[in-house]
Amino acid sequence: MKLVNSTVAKNICKLAAIRRGVSVEQAEWFAHALVETSLMGIDTHGIRLLTTYLRELDEGRSNPLPSFKIIKQKGGAVALDADSALGTVAGTYAANLACDLASEYGIGAVSVRNSNHFGAASTYGKVIANKGMLGLVTTSAAARMAPFNGLAAMFGTNPICFAAPGTNGNHYLLDMATSQISYSQIKYYRKNNKPLPAGWALSASGEFTSDPAQVVSLAPLGGYKGQGLAMMVQILSCLLSTMPLDHELEHFDTGSFVNGRNIGHFLIAINISAFTDLDQFQNAVIELMKVVKNSPARSGQQIFVAGDLQEISRIKRLKEGIPLNEEEFNELLKEGQKLGINMPSESLSISESPL
């Protein structure tokens, strides 16, 4: 593994997007989403996706200069057409719009249509929380997960992000898939010829399998409960936005790159000050997290709350760098060379990692 300086990585991501016609502001959103996700340790949705996102721009799937259009509005509820924007751009635009609506109406809800893959939902939950609001974020995704007792994949991993602002940027930040694991982890186990933990994935017969080569679908988180949450996400993300259902979507890294993928998102921002004092609420969030973490733990174990591990990773990686495997590093190197950035060099703070 190699460790890459986050500032350097962000600069390459930003300039690569600008080189393909993305505006400076939206290229900043794009780069921020990828690098922040990697900093938080969510490697499946961070810098490793840069090459595919750039291919989307190069071949026409993503529009570098989208014209966002409000299709319908009633008070703080808006239906937004993203004009096949990069998903990271559409997600950031919608999160900011939801906050603007919440500032005026108390609650802002944005249904996004005609978007693309937007990476980690926590990116947009954090945008909302940073503005001192409660955030809820969902998105549609191509089907990877079977219903409980089912054989065919009918749902994406269909994430749910809930963000509550604390003090000094210390937020409660829940970002969870509704499947047991992501499909990227299946690929990792398959590539490294490792057996899967029990209960993660299903074979063609619908039985749990530990052989990654036999996996045809993911198992829902908590059985029928995970299926219920996945359907909730699909209703919010697909039906409200009038976008295709999960099983009707092409997968992110396959299919045509000429046309947009018609992904739907749904974002809510809640203005806390419409209900109670913001400072008091933020302090209460911190106190709640503290009380939970300080409650009795099993011997030798530590209690964490949502967002803790990501923040620990962020602090570590800001200092030491973001780990990339050889293929990911070479792709970043190649893009950097196109931009006239020579890698590796001492000034780029790129080094070998023992990880």
SERO-4910 file (N, C-alpha, C, O; in steps of 0.05 Angstrom, whole numbers):
BEGIN
 pado doro    nc1    nc2    nc3   cac1   cac2   cac3    cc1    cc2    cc3    oc1    oc2    oc3
  Met    A     17    -24      0      0      0      0     17     25      0     40     25      9
  Lys    A      7     47    -10     20     72    -10      2     93      4    -22     91      3
  Leu    A     15    111     18      1    132     32      3    158     16     24    167      9
  Val    A    -20    170     10    -21    194     -7    -32    217      9    -52    215     23
  Asn    A    -18    239      8    -27    264     21    -54    272     12    -59    274    -12
  Ser    A    -72    278     30   -100    284     23   -103    310      8   -120    312    -10
  Thr    A    -86    329     13    -87    355     -1    -79    351    -30    -91    362    -48
  Val    A    -58    334    -35    -50    328    -62    -72    313    -77    -78    320   -100
  Ala    A    -83    293    -64   -104    277    -76   -128    295    -84   -140    292   -105
  Lys    A   -136    313    -66   -158    330    -71   -153    349    -94   -170    354   -111
  Asn    A   -128    359    -96   -121    377   -118   -123    362   -145   -132    373   -165
  Ile    A   -113    337   -146   -115    322   -170   -144    316   -178   -151    320   -201
  Cys    A   -160    308   -159   -189    303   -165   -202    328   -175   -218    327   -194
  Lys    A   -197    351   -162   -209    376   -170   -201    384   -198   -218    391   -215
  Leu    A   -175    384   -204   -165    393   -230   -173    373   -252   -177    382   -275
  Ala    A   -175    348   -245   -184    328   -265   -212    334   -274   -219    331   -297
  Ala    A   -229    342   -255   -257    348   -261   -258    374   -277   -273    376   -297
  Ile    A   -243    394   -269   -243    420   -284   -233    415   -313   -244    427   -331
  Arg    A   -213    398   -316   -203    392   -343   -224    381   -361   -222    382   -386
  Arg    A   -245    369   -349   -267    357   -364   -291    375   -366   -313    366   -374
  Gly    A   -288    400   -358   -310    420   -362   -327    426   -337   -345    442   -339
  Val    A   -321    413   -314   -336    418   -290   -328    446   -279   -305    453   -280
  Ser    A   -348    461   -269   -342    487   -258   -323    485   -234   -322    464   -221
  Val    A   -310    507   -227   -291    506   -205   -305    499   -179   -296    483   -163
  Glu    A   -329    511   -174   -344    506   -150   -352    477   -148   -349    464   -127
  Gln    A   -363    466   -170   -373    439   -169   -350    418   -170   -353    396   -159
  Ala    A   -327    426   -181   -304    409   -180   -294    407   -151   -284    386   -142
  Glu    A   -296    429   -136   -289    429   -108   -308    410    -92   -298    395    -75
  Trp    A   -333    410    -98   -352    392    -86   -345    363    -92   -344    346    -74
  Phe    A   -338    358   -117   -331    331   -126   -307    321   -111   -307    299   -100
  Ala    A   -286    337   -111   -261    329    -98   -264    325    -68   -254    307    -56
  His    A   -280    344    -56   -284    342    -27   -299    316    -20   -291    303     -1
  Ala    A   -319    309    -36   -334    284    -30   -316    260    -31   -318    243    -14
  Leu    A   -299    258    -52   -282    234    -55   -261    232    -32   -257    211    -20
  Val    A   -248    255    -27   -225    254     -8   -235    252     20   -224    237     36
  Glu    A   -257    266     27   -268    264     54   -278    236     60   -275    226     83
  Thr    A   -289    223     40   -298    196     44   -275    177     49   -277    160     67
  Ser    A   -253    180     34   -229    164     39   -217    170     66   -207    152     80
  Leu    A   -217    196     74   -206    203    100   -221    189    122   -209    181    142
  Met    A   -247    187    119   -264    174    140   -261    144    140   -274    131    156
  Gly    A   -245    133    121   -241    104    121   -261     89    105   -261     64    105
  Ile    A   -278    103     90   -299     89     73   -286     86     46   -294     99     27
  Asp    A   -266     68     44   -250     66     20   -266     56     -5   -258     63    -27
  Thr    A   -287     41      0   -303     31    -23   -316     54    -38   -324     50    -61
  His    A   -320     77    -26   -335     99    -39   -318    125    -42   -329    146    -49
  Gly    A   -292    123    -38   -275    147    -39   -259    149    -64   -270    147    -86
  Ile    A   -233    154    -61   -216    160    -84   -215    137   -104   -210    141   -128
  Arg    A   -220    113    -95   -219     90   -113   -240     92   -135   -238     78   -155
  Leu    A   -260    109   -132   -281    112   -152   -274    134   -172   -289    139   -191
  Leu    A   -251    148   -168   -244    171   -185   -244    163   -215   -256    177   -231
  Thr    A   -231    141   -221   -229    133   -250   -256    128   -263   -261    137   -285
  Thr    A   -275    116   -248   -301    111   -259   -317    137   -262   -330    141   -282
  Tyr    A   -315    155   -243   -328    181   -245   -317    197   -268   -333    210   -282
  Leu    A   -291    196   -272   -280    211   -295   -288    198   -322   -293    212   -341
  Arg    A   -291    172   -322   -301    159   -346   -330    168   -352   -338    171   -375
  Glu    A   -346    171   -330   -373    181   -334   -373    208   -348   -389    213   -366
  Leu    A   -354    225   -340   -352    252   -353   -342    249   -382   -352    262   -400
  Asp    A   -322    232   -386   -310    229   -412   -329    218   -433   -328    225   -456
  Glu    A   -347    199   -425   -364    185   -444   -392    195   -444   -408    186   -461
  Gly    A   -400    213   -427   -426    226   -429   -446    218   -408   -468    229   -408
  Arg    A   -440    198   -391   -460    190   -371   -466    214   -352   -489    219   -345
  Ser    A   -445    228   -343   -448    251   -326   -444    277   -341   -425    279   -357
  Asn    A   -461    296   -336   -460    322   -349   -442    341   -333   -447    346   -309
  Pro    A   -420    351   -345   -401    367   -330   -413    395   -322   -404    407   -303
  Leu    A   -432    404   -338   -444    430   -332   -475    428   -330   -489    437   -348
  Pro    A   -485    415   -310   -513    410   -307   -529    436   -302   -519    454   -290
  Ser    A   -553    436   -312   -572    458   -307   -593    448   -287   -613    436   -296
  Phe    A   -589    452   -261   -608    442   -241   -634    457   -244   -635    481   -248
  Lys    A   -656    442   -243   -682    454   -248   -702    444   -227   -705    420   -223
  Ile    A   -716    463   -215   -738    456   -196   -763    449   -213   -774    467   -225
  Ile    A   -771    424   -212   -794    415   -227   -820    422   -213   -840    429   -226
  Lys    A   -820    421   -187   -843    426   -172   -835    434   -144   -816    424   -133
  Gln    A   -850    453   -132   -845    462   -105   -871    468    -90   -889    481   -101
  Lys    A   -872    459    -65   -894    466    -48   -882    471    -20   -875    453     -6
  Gly    A   -880    497    -13   -867    504     12   -838    494     12   -823    501     -6
  Gly    A   -831    479     33   -804    469     35   -799    443     21   -777    431     25
  Ala    A   -817    434      5   -814    409    -10   -809    415    -39   -824    429    -52
  Val    A   -787    403    -50   -778    409    -77   -772    384    -92   -759    366    -82
  Ala    A   -781    382   -117   -773    361   -136   -752    374   -154   -757    393   -168
  Leu    A   -727    363   -154   -705    374   -168   -695    356   -190   -691    332   -185
  Asp    A   -692    366   -214   -680    352   -236   -650    359   -237   -643    382   -240
  Ala    A   -632    338   -235   -604    343   -233   -590    343   -260   -566    348   -262
  Asp    A   -605    339   -282   -594    341   -309   -569    323   -313   -550    332   -325
  Ser    A   -570    299   -302   -549    279   -305   -522    289   -294   -501    282   -304
  Ala    A   -523    305   -273   -499    314   -260   -483    291   -248   -495    270   -243
  Leu    A   -458    295   -242   -443    277   -225   -459    274   -199   -470    293   -189
  Gly    A   -462    249   -189   -477    246   -165   -467    262   -141   -483    271   -125
  Thr    A   -441    265   -139   -429    280   -118   -437    310   -119   -441    323    -99
  Val    A   -440    319   -144   -448    347   -148   -478    350   -142   -486    369   -129
  Ala    A   -494    332   -152   -523    333   -147   -528    330   -117   -546    345   -107
  Gly    A   -514    312   -103   -519    309    -75   -512    333    -59   -526    341    -41
  Thr    A   -489    346    -66   -481    370    -51   -500    393    -57   -508    408    -39
  Tyr    A   -508    396    -82   -527    417    -89   -553    414    -74   -564    433    -63
  Ala    A   -563    389    -74   -589    383    -60   -587    387    -30   -606    397    -18
  Ala    A   -564    380    -18   -561    384     11   -561    413     18   -574    421     38
  Asn    A   -548    430      2   -548    458      7   -576    470      3   -585    488     17
  Leu    A   -590    460    -18   -617    470    -24   -636    462     -1   -652    479      7
  Ala    A   -633    438      9   -650    429     32   -646    447     56   -665    454     70
  Cys    A   -621    455     61   -615    473     84   -627    501     79   -637    513     98
  Asp    A   -625    511     55   -637    537     49   -667    536     53   -679    555     64
  Leu    A   -680    515     44   -709    512     48   -716    510     78   -736    521     87
  Ala    A   -700    495     93   -705    492    121   -701    518    136   -715    523    156
  Ser    A   -683    535    127   -679    561    139   -705    578    137   -711    593    155
  Glu    A   -719    574    114   -743    590    109   -768    577    120   -785    590    131
  Tyr    A   -770    551    117   -795    537    123   -794    519    149   -814    509    158
  Gly    A   -770    516    160   -767    499    183   -758    471    176   -741    459    189
  Ile    A   -768    461    154   -760    435    143   -757    437    113   -774    449     99
  Gly    A   -735    426    102   -731    426     73   -728    397     64   -712    382     75
  Ala    A   -744    390     44   -742    362     33   -738    364      3   -753    378    -11
  Val    A   -717    351     -7   -711    352    -36   -710    324    -47   -695    307    -38
  Ser    A   -727    319    -67   -727    295    -82   -711    300   -108   -718    318   -124
  Val    A   -690    284   -113   -672    289   -136   -677    267   -156   -677    243   -150
  Arg    A   -681    275   -181   -683    257   -203   -661    261   -224   -648    282   -223
  Asn    A   -656    242   -241   -636    244   -263   -609    250   -252   -595    269   -262
  Ser    A   -600    235   -232   -573    238   -221   -557    213   -227   -566    195   -241
  Asn    A   -533    212   -215   -515    189   -218   -505    181   -190   -513    193   -170
  His    A   -489    160   -190   -478    149   -165   -465    172   -148   -448    186   -158
  Phe    A   -474    174   -122   -463    197   -107   -445    189    -84   -438    205    -67
  Gly    A   -436    163    -84   -417    155    -64   -429    151    -37   -450    139    -34
  Ala    A   -415    161    -16   -424    156     12   -445    177     19   -441    201     16
  Ala    A   -468    167     30   -489    185     38   -481    204     60   -492    226     63
  Ser    A   -462    196     77   -453    212     99   -440    238     90   -440    258    105
  Thr    A   -430    239     65   -419    264     55   -440    286     56   -433    309     63
  Tyr    A   -465    280     49   -486    300     48   -499    304     75   -509    326     81
  Gly    A   -500    283     91   -509    286    118   -491    305    133   -501    321    150
  Lys    A   -466    304    128   -446    321    141   -449    350    132   -446    369    148
  Val    A   -455    354    106   -461    381     96   -483    394    112   -482    417    120
  Ile    A   -504    379    116   -528    389    131   -521    394    160   -528    415    171
  Ala    A   -508    375    173   -501    377    201   -482    401    206   -484    415    226
  Asn    A   -464    406    187   -445    428    189   -460    455    190   -449    475    199
  Lys    A   -484    456    180   -500    480    180   -519    481    204   -538    497    205
  Gly    A   -514    463    223   -530    463    248   -558    452    245   -576    461    259
  Met    A   -561    433    226   -588    422    221   -587    391    223   -565    379    220
  Leu    A   -610    379    228   -612    350    226   -615    342    197   -629    355    181
  Gly    A   -602    320    190   -603    312    162   -610    283    159   -603    266    175
  Leu    A   -626    277    138   -633    249    130   -628    247    100   -638    263     85
  Val    A   -612    227     93   -604    224     65   -608    194     56   -599    176     70
  Thr    A   -620    190     33   -623    164     21   -618    165     -9   -619    187    -21
  Thr    A   -612    143    -21   -608    142    -50   -616    114    -61   -614     94    -47
  Ser    A   -624    114    -86   -628     88    -99   -601     77   -108   -581     92   -109
  Ala    A   -601     52   -115   -576     38   -123   -583     13   -138   -604      1   -133
  Ala    A   -566      5   -157   -572    -19   -173   -574    -43   -154   -559    -45   -135
  Ala    A   -591    -62   -161   -598    -84   -143   -574   -103   -138   -561   -112   -157
  Arg    A   -569   -108   -113   -549   -127   -104   -560   -145    -82   -548   -166    -76
  Met    A   -582   -137    -69   -592   -151    -46   -619   -164    -51   -637   -153    -63
  Ala    A   -621   -189    -42   -646   -204    -45   -664   -198    -23   -655   -191     -1
  Pro    A   -691   -200    -27   -710   -198     -5   -705   -221     15   -693   -242      8
  Phe    A   -715   -218     39   -713   -240     59   -728   -264     48   -751   -262     40
  Asn    A   -715   -287     47   -725   -312     36   -726   -312      5   -738   -330     -7
  Gly    A   -714   -291     -7   -715   -289    -36   -691   -300    -50   -671   -306    -37
  Leu    A   -692   -303    -77   -670   -314    -93   -657   -292   -110   -633   -293   -115
  Ala    A   -673   -273   -120   -662   -253   -138   -657   -227   -125   -672   -219   -106
  Ala    A   -636   -213   -133   -630   -186   -123   -651   -167   -132   -656   -164   -156
  Met    A   -664   -153   -113   -685   -134   -119   -679   -106   -108   -692    -87   -116
  Phe    A   -660   -104    -90   -654    -79    -77   -624    -73    -79   -607    -91    -80
  Gly    A   -618    -47    -80   -590    -39    -77   -582    -42    -48   -598    -51    -32
  Thr    A   -558    -33    -42   -550    -33    -13   -564    -10      1   -563     -9     26
  Asn    A   -577      7    -13   -597     27     -4   -590     40     23   -603     34     43
  Pro    A   -570     58     23   -561     69     49   -580     89     61   -596    102     48
  Ile    A   -578     91     88   -593    111    103   -572    126    119   -557    114    134
  Cys    A   -572    152    116   -554    169    132   -571    187    150   -589    201    140
  Phe    A   -565    188    175   -578    207    194   -556    222    208   -538    210    220
  Ala    A   -557    249    207   -537    265    218   -549    285    238   -569    298    232
  Ala    A   -537    287    262   -546    306    282   -522    322    291   -501    311    299
  Pro    A   -524    349    290   -500    365    296   -494    367    326   -512    371    342
  Gly    A   -469    363    332   -459    368    359   -443    394    359   -446    410    341
  Thr    A   -427    398    379   -411    423    380   -384    418    367   -373    396    366
  Asn    A   -373    440    356   -346    440    344   -342    418    322   -321    406    320
  Gly    A   -363    414    307   -362    395    284   -362    366    293   -358    348    276
  Asn    A   -368    361    318   -369    333    328   -398    324    326   -415    330    344
  His    A   -404    310    304   -432    303    298   -438    274    304   -420    257    304
  Tyr    A   -463    268    309   -473    240    308   -478    235    278   -496    248    266
  Leu    A   -463    216    267   -465    212    238   -468    182    231   -448    167    230
  Leu    A   -493    174    228   -499    146    222   -502    143    191   -517    158    179
  Asp    A   -486    125    180   -488    119    151   -487     89    149   -466     77    151
  Met    A   -510     77    143   -511     48    142   -525     37    117   -544     48    107
  Ala    A   -514     15    107   -527      1     85   -549    -16     97   -549    -22    121
  Thr    A   -569    -23     80   -590    -40     90   -585    -69     83   -601    -87     88
  Ser    A   -561    -74     71   -551   -102     68   -531   -107     89   -522    -89    103
  Gln    A   -524   -133     92   -504   -140    113   -477   -127    108   -464   -118    126
  Ile    A   -470   -126     82   -444   -113     74   -447   -101     46   -468   -105     33
  Ser    A   -427    -87     37   -428    -76     10   -417    -97    -10   -403   -116     -3
  Tyr    A   -425    -94    -35   -415   -113    -56   -385   -110    -60   -372   -129    -69
  Ser    A   -375    -86    -55   -346    -82    -58   -330   -101    -39   -308   -110    -47
  Gln    A   -341   -107    -16   -328   -125      2   -328   -154     -9   -309   -169     -5
  Ile    A   -350   -161    -23   -351   -187    -36   -328   -189    -57   -314   -209    -59
  Lys    A   -325   -167    -72   -304   -167    -93   -276   -170    -80   -259   -184    -90
  Tyr    A   -273   -157    -57   -247   -158    -43   -242   -187    -34   -220   -197    -38
  Tyr    A   -261   -200    -22   -258   -228    -13   -253   -247    -37   -238   -266    -36
  Arg    A   -267   -241    -59   -264   -258    -83   -236   -255    -95   -224   -274   -103
  Lys    A   -227   -230    -96   -201   -224   -108   -178   -237    -92   -158   -246   -102
  Asn    A   -182   -237    -65   -161   -247    -47   -166   -276    -39   -152   -287    -21
  Asn    A   -186   -288    -51   -192   -317    -46   -196   -323    -17   -185   -342     -6
  Lys    A   -211   -305     -3   -216   -309     25   -245   -317     30   -263   -308     15
  Pro    A   -250   -334     49   -278   -342     55   -293   -319     69   -282   -304     84
  Leu    A   -319   -317     63   -336   -297     75   -346   -305    102   -350   -329    108
  Pro    A   -349   -286    120   -362   -292    146   -391   -302    141   -403   -294    121
  Ala    A   -400   -318    159   -427   -329    156   -449   -308    156   -447   -289    172
  Gly    A   -469   -311    139   -492   -294    140   -490   -268    124   -508   -252    125
  Trp    A   -469   -265    108   -465   -241     93   -479   -242     65   -491   -222     57
  Ala    A   -477   -265     52   -485   -266     24   -498   -292     17   -496   -312     32
  Leu    A   -511   -293     -6   -527   -315    -14   -518   -327    -41   -509   -313    -58
  Ser    A   -522   -353    -44   -516   -367    -69   -541   -367    -86   -562   -355    -79
  Ala    A   -539   -379   -110   -562   -380   -128   -586   -394   -116   -609   -389   -124
  Ser    A   -581   -412    -97   -603   -427    -85   -616   -411    -62   -636   -420    -50
  Gly    A   -605   -387    -56   -616   -371    -35   -606   -378     -7   -616   -368     13
  Glu    A   -586   -396     -6   -574   -404     19   -549   -387     25   -536   -377      7
  Phe    A   -543   -383     51   -519   -369     58   -494   -384     47   -493   -408     48
  Thr    A   -475   -369     37   -450   -381     27   -426   -366     38   -427   -342     41
  Ser    A   -405   -381     43   -380   -369     52   -360   -368     28   -338   -357     31
  Asp    A   -368   -378      5   -351   -378    -19   -358   -353    -36   -379   -352    -48
  Pro    A   -340   -334    -37   -346   -309    -52   -351   -314    -82   -365   -299    -95
  Ala    A   -340   -336    -92   -345   -342   -121   -374   -351   -126   -383   -350   -149
  Gln    A   -388   -360   -105   -415   -369   -108   -436   -348   -102   -460   -353   -105
  Val    A   -427   -324    -95   -446   -303    -87   -461   -292   -111   -449   -284   -131
  Val    A   -488   -291   -109   -504   -278   -130   -520   -254   -118   -529   -237   -134
  Ser    A   -522   -253    -92   -536   -230    -80   -527   -227    -51   -516   -246    -39
  Leu    A   -533   -204    -40   -526   -198    -12   -550   -204      6   -573   -203     -3
  Ala    A   -544   -211     31   -566   -216     50   -575   -189     63   -558   -172     68
  Pro    A   -601   -186     67   -610   -161     80   -601   -160    109   -600   -180    123
  Leu    A   -596   -136    119   -588   -132    146   -611   -139    165   -633   -128    163
  Gly    A   -607   -158    183   -628   -165    202   -652   -178    190   -674   -176    200
  Gly    A   -647   -192    167   -669   -207    155   -691   -189    144   -686   -171    129
  Tyr    A   -716   -194    152   -739   -179    141   -738   -150    148   -749   -133    135
  Lys    A   -723   -143    170   -721   -115    178   -705    -99    158   -711    -77    151
  Gly    A   -683   -112    149   -666    -99    128   -681    -95    102   -678    -75     88
  Gln    A   -697   -116     95   -714   -113     71   -734    -90     74   -738    -75     55
  Gly    A   -746    -87     98   -765    -66    102   -752    -39     99   -763    -20     87
  Leu    A   -728    -36    110   -713    -10    108   -705     -5     79   -707     18     69
  Ala    A   -697    -26     64   -689    -22     36   -713    -13     19   -710      4      2
  Met    A   -737    -24     25   -761    -16     11   -768     13     17   -777     28      0
  Met    A   -765     20     43   -769     48     51   -752     67     35   -761     87     24
  Val    A   -726     60     33   -707     77     18   -715     78    -12   -714     99    -24
  Gln    A   -724     56    -23   -732     55    -51   -757     72    -56   -759     86    -76
  Ile    A   -776     72    -37   -799     89    -39   -792    118    -39   -802    134    -55
  Leu    A   -774    126    -20   -766    154    -18   -749    162    -42   -752    184    -53
  Ser    A   -731    145    -50   -711    153    -70   -721    149    -99   -714    164   -117
  Cys    A   -736    128   -104   -745    121   -131   -773    131   -137   -778    145   -157
  Leu    A   -793    125   -120   -820    131   -126   -826    161   -125   -839    172   -142
  Leu    A   -815    175   -104   -819    204   -103   -806    218   -126   -816    238   -136
  Ser    A   -783    208   -135   -768    221   -157   -777    211   -185   -767    221   -205
  Thr    A   -794    192   -185   -804    178   -210   -780    166   -226   -781    165   -250
  Met    A   -761    156   -211   -738    143   -224   -741    113   -224   -758    103   -209
  Pro    A   -726     98   -240   -729     69   -241   -724     56   -214   -709     67   -198
  Leu    A   -736     33   -210   -731     17   -186   -703      5   -187   -691      4   -208
  Asp    A   -693     -3   -164   -666    -14   -162   -660    -36   -182   -639    -35   -196
  His    A   -678    -55   -185   -673    -78   -202   -675    -70   -232   -669    -86   -249
  Glu    A   -683    -46   -238   -685    -36   -266   -660    -20   -274   -657    -12   -297
  Leu    A   -642    -16   -255   -618      1   -260   -594    -16   -269   -591    -39   -261
  Glu    A   -578     -4   -286   -552    -16   -293   -533    -11   -270   -535      9   -256
  His    A   -513    -29   -267   -494    -25   -245   -474     -3   -252   -469      3   -275
  Phe    A   -464      9   -231   -447     32   -232   -422     28   -250   -416     45   -266
  Asp    A   -410      5   -248   -385      0   -263   -389    -17   -288   -369    -26   -300
  Thr    A   -414    -20   -296   -419    -35   -321   -440    -20   -337   -447      2   -331
  Gly    A   -449    -33   -359   -470    -21   -376   -460      3   -392   -436      7   -394
  Ser    A   -478     18   -402   -472     41   -419   -462     65   -403   -473     71   -382
  Phe    A   -441     78   -413   -431    102   -400   -439    127   -417   -430    149   -412
  Val    A   -457    122   -436   -465    144   -454   -488    161   -442   -489    185   -445
  Asn    A   -506    147   -428   -529    161   -417   -529    160   -386   -517    142   -374
  Gly    A   -542    180   -374   -544    181   -345   -558    157   -334   -573    144   -348
  Arg    A   -553    150   -309   -564    125   -297   -591    129   -284   -603    109   -275
  Asn    A   -601    153   -283   -628    158   -272   -630    149   -243   -649    137   -234
  Ile    A   -610    157   -228   -610    151   -199   -627    172   -185   -627    196   -192
  Gly    A   -641    164   -164   -657    182   -148   -646    185   -120   -638    165   -108
  His    A   -646    209   -109   -638    213    -81   -661    227    -66   -680    238    -78
  Phe    A   -659    226    -40   -679    241    -23   -664    252      1   -650    237     15
  Leu    A   -667    278      6   -653    291     27   -672    309     43   -688    323     32
  Ile    A   -670    307     70   -685    325     87   -666    340    106   -647    328    116
  Ala    A   -671    366    109   -657    382    129   -678    393    148   -698    404    139
  Ile    A   -673    390    174   -691    400    194   -678    422    210   -657    418    221
  Asn    A   -691    445    210   -680    468    224   -686    465    254   -709    469    263
  Ile    A   -666    459    269   -669    453    298   -680    477    313   -696    474    332
  Ser    A   -672    501    304   -681    525    319   -711    530    316   -722    546    330
  Ala    A   -724    515    297   -753    517    295   -767    502    317   -791    505    322
  Phe    A   -752    485    331   -763    468    353   -752    475    380   -766    474    400
  Thr    A   -726    482    381   -713    486    407   -688    503    402   -681    509    380
  Asp    A   -675    510    424   -650    525    422   -628    508    410   -623    486    419
  Leu    A   -614    519    389   -594    504    375   -571    496    393   -562    473    393
  Asp    A   -560    516    407   -537    510    424   -543    489    445   -527    471    450
  Gln    A   -567    491    457   -575    471    477   -577    444    464   -569    424    477
  Phe    A   -588    442    440   -591    417    426   -564    405    420   -559    381    425
  Gln    A   -546    421    410   -519    410    402   -504    400    427   -491    379    426
  Asn    A   -506    414    449   -494    405    474   -507    379    483   -493    361    494
  Ala    A   -533    377    479   -547    352    487   -539    328    470   -537    306    481
  Val    A   -533    333    445   -523    312    427   -496    301    437   -492    277    439
  Ile    A   -479    320    444   -452    312    455   -455    297    481   -442    277    485
  Glu    A   -473    306    498   -477    293    524   -489    265    520   -480    246    533
  Leu    A   -508    262    502   -519    236    496   -498    216    486   -496    194    496
  Met    A   -481    225    468   -460    208    458   -440    201    480   -431    178    482
  Lys    A   -434    220    497   -416    215    519   -427    195    539   -413    177    548
  Val    A   -453    198    546   -466    179    564   -466    151    554   -460    132    568
  Val    A   -472    148    528   -472    121    516   -444    109    516   -441     86    523
  Lys    A   -424    125    508   -397    114    506   -385    108    533   -368     90    536
  Asn    A   -394    121    554   -384    117    581   -400     96    597   -394     91    620
  Ser    A   -421     85    584   -436     64    597   -419     39    599   -400     36    584
  Pro    A   -427     20    617   -411     -5    621   -407    -20    595   -426    -25    580
  Ala    A   -382    -29    590   -375    -44    566   -366    -72    574   -358    -77    597
  Arg    A   -367    -91    555   -357   -118    560   -326   -116    565   -313    -97    556
  Ser    A   -316   -135    579   -288   -136    586   -270   -133    562   -272   -149    543
  Gly    A   -253   -114    563   -233   -110    541   -245    -96    516   -231    -93    496
  Gln    A   -270    -87    518   -283    -75    495   -288    -45    500   -289    -36    523
  Gln    A   -292    -30    479   -298     -1    480   -324      4    465   -329     -7    444
  Ile    A   -340     22    476   -365     30    463   -361     54    445   -349     74    453
  Phe    A   -370     52    420   -369     74    401   -397     82    393   -416     66    396
  Val    A   -401    106    383   -426    114    371   -421    121    342   -398    124    334
  Ala    A   -442    123    327   -439    128    298   -422    153    293   -428    175    304
  Gly    A   -403    150    276   -385    173    269   -358    172    283   -339    184    273
  Asp    A   -356    157    305   -331    156    320   -308    145    304   -287    157    302
  Leu    A   -312    121    293   -291    107    279   -282    123    254   -259    123    246
  Gln    A   -302    136    241   -295    152    218   -278    176    225   -260    184    210
  Glu    A   -284    188    248   -269    211    257   -240    203    266   -221    217    261
  Ile    A   -238    179    278   -212    169    285   -195    164    260   -171    171    259
  Ser    A   -208    153    240   -194    148    214   -186    175    202   -164    177    191
  Arg    A   -204    194    203   -198    220    190   -174    234    203   -156    244    188
  Ile    A   -172    234    229   -150    246    243   -124    232    235   -103    245    230
  Lys    A   -125    205    235   -101    189    229    -92    194    200    -68    198    195
  Arg    A   -111    194    181   -104    196    153    -96    224    145    -80    228    126
  Leu    A   -107    244    159    -98    272    154    -68    275    160    -53    289    148
  Lys    A    -60    260    181    -32    261    190    -14    243    173      8    251    165
  Glu    A    -23    219    168     -5    199    156     -9    195    126      9    185    112
  Gly    A    -33    202    116    -39    198     88    -61    178     84    -68    163    102
  Ile    A    -72    178     60    -94    159     53    -82    135     39    -67    137     19
  Pro    A    -87    111     49    -75     87     37    -89     79     11   -114     78      9
  Leu    A    -73     74    -10    -84     65    -36    -68     40    -44    -44     38    -39
  Asn    A    -82     22    -57    -68     -1    -67    -53      6    -93    -56     29   -102
  Glu    A    -38    -12   -104    -21     -6   -127    -37      4   -151    -30     24   -164
  Glu    A    -60     -9   -156    -77     -1   -179    -88     27   -175    -88     43   -193
  Glu    A    -99     32   -151   -111     58   -145    -90     80   -146    -95    102   -157
  Phe    A    -66     74   -136    -45     94   -136    -37    100   -165    -33    124   -172
  Asn    A    -34     79   -181    -25     84   -209    -46    100   -225    -38    116   -242
  Glu    A    -71     96   -219    -92    112   -233    -90    141   -225    -93    159   -241
  Leu    A    -85    146   -199    -82    174   -189    -56    185   -201    -56    209   -209
  Leu    A    -35    170   -203    -10    178   -215    -14    186   -244     -4    207   -252
  Lys    A    -28    169   -258    -33    175   -287    -49    201   -291    -42    217   -308
  Glu    A    -69    205   -274    -85    230   -276    -68    254   -268    -70    275   -281
  Gly    A    -51    250   -248    -33    272   -240    -14    280   -262     -8    303   -266
  Gln    A     -4    260   -276     15    265   -298      2    281   -320     14    298   -333
  Lys    A    -24    274   -326    -38    289   -347    -41    318   -339    -43    336   -357
  Leu    A    -42    323   -313    -45    351   -303    -19    365   -299    -18    388   -290
  Gly    A      3    351   -305     29    362   -301     39    360   -272     58    374   -264
  Ile    A     27    342   -256     35    338   -229     52    313   -228     42    291   -234
  Asn    A     77    315   -221     95    292   -220     92    277   -194     94    289   -173
  Met    A     87    251   -196     84    234   -172    102    209   -177    103    200   -200
  Pro    A    114    199   -157    116    209   -129    139    229   -127    157    229   -143
  Ser    A    138    245   -106    160    263   -100    158    270    -70    137    267    -58
  Glu    A    179    280    -59    179    287    -30    157    308    -24    144    306     -3
  Ser    A    153    327    -42    134    349    -37    105    339    -36     88    352    -25
  Leu    A    100    315    -48     73    304    -48     68    287    -24     46    277    -21
  Ser    A     88    283     -7     84    267     17     72    240     12     54    231     26
  Ile    A     83    226     -8     73    199    -15     94    179     -5    118    182    -12
  Ser    A     85    160     10    104    141     21     93    113     21     69    109     17
  Glu    A    110     93     25    101     66     28     87     62     55     95     74     75
  Ser    A     66     46     55     52     40     80     55     11     87     54     -7     69
  Pro    A     59      4    112     62    -24    120     35    -38    121     34    -62    126
  Leu    A     12    -23    117    -14    -35    119    -19    -57     99    -40    -70     99
***
